[in-house]
Amino acid sequence: MEETMFSKYCSFLIMTLMVNFLFLKGTAATATSEVYTVGDEEEWNDGRDFVSWSQKYNFSVGDVLRFRYVKGQHNAYEVREATYRSCDASSGVLAKYESGDDQVKLRQAKKHWFICNVPGHCLGGMRFGIDVKEASATTSGANLSSAASTSSQMEPSPPLNSCKSYAPLRWSTMGIHIVAFGILYLTLD
């Protein structure tokens, strides 16, 4: 009987650690993505300085550009650099957005170029380029690994086949997840 309880206890701890790891990993991924409304409060409209707007932010893979405008009065085209420079969209168009509320996910680390293809708008300033970087690791993730390495240097590691290797984890850091999964696990038995 003790062997079974010991196994359940270790299984419960391992399951809880895995769930918490997946939860933290998902939180870190969403924490790094941002949604940027092009032009901020002024949105995607003529008479704005979009080059200055685009230089205010650091864009990363996974971020989203939101183009908001009156449908039919504007559009947003992702284009090649030559098309951006000439404002001639007869070639070099990578994607067209015309809904009035377009969300463009930045999927590649590279220079992205956008224009409005309504006659005169691109030459009038409705264009910008952004340099999209790879998404970086979050600071909290670096702190977690740093804290883990510090605690492992302070205490000798128990044998790998021992459930005591999970004992240094503090219940307070696992919070409500442990309680919720513990209740769920024990009631299903």
Secondary structure, DSSP 8 states (H G I E B T S, - for coil): -HHHHHHHHHHHHHHHHHHHHHHHHHHHHHHH--EEETTGGG-S-TTS-HHHHHHT--EETT-EEEEE--BTTB-EEEE-HHHHHHT-TTS-EEEEE-SSEEEEE--SSSEEEEE--STTTTTTT-EEEEEEE-----HHHHHHHHHHHHHHHHS----TT-GGGGTTS-HHHHHHHHHHHHHHHHHH-
